[in-house]
Amino acid sequence: NCRALTSITIPDSVTTIGDSVFYNCRALTEINYQGTMKQWAAIVKSSDWDYNTVHYTITCTDGVITKN
């Protein structure tokens, strides 16, 4: 519920992302993931991990994923 959060860096050692981690972080536009897109896809994410966010880009070491 941090409305001022605009970016965050997530290390490649992260294996799970829990419920509502970025709940209501509507200013979040940039997630920098220090692993590959395949590693990002393998992270176990709860269904509500990015609940009520708007648009953000996940930058991995080998590409970009965008939530519109």
N, C-alpha and C positions, 0 to 999 in steps of 0.2 A: 504494500500500500504506500510505496514511496513515489509520490507524484513528481518528484524532482529528478528521479533517476533517468538519465539519458543513454548511458552506455555501461556495459559490464564486460569483464573478461572472465571466461570460464576455462580452467585448465583441462587438459586432456585426461587427467586422472579422475574426473567426475564420471560416475557410472549411473547415477540416478538423479532425477530432478523431481521433487515432491509437489504436492498439491499447492496451488496458489502462490508459488514462489515469487512470481512477478505480478500478483494480483493488483489490479488498478494502477499499474505503472504505465500510464498512458503517454508519458513523454519518452519511454524507452524506444530508441530507434536503432541501436547498434549493440549486437551481441558478438563479441570476439571470442571464438572458440579456438583453442590452441591445438586442435587435432584436425583430422581429415573429415570430409563429409560423411564417409562411411562410419567413422567413429561416432560422429554426432548422431547418425541414424540408429546406432546401437545403444545409445543412452536410453535407459528406461525412464520415460517421462509420464507423469500422471496426466490424466485427461484434462485437468484444469491448471496445468503448470503455467500457462500464459493467459489465464483468464482476464478478460477486460483490458487487454493491451490493444494497441491500434496497429501501426505498421512498424516492422523492424526488419533489419537485415542481419543474418548470421554470417559472419565471415570466418571461414575455415581456412586451413593452410592450402587447400586445393580447390577452393571455389566459394560461391556465395549462395545462400538460400534466403529468399525474401518472403515475408508474410505481408500480404496486402489486405 
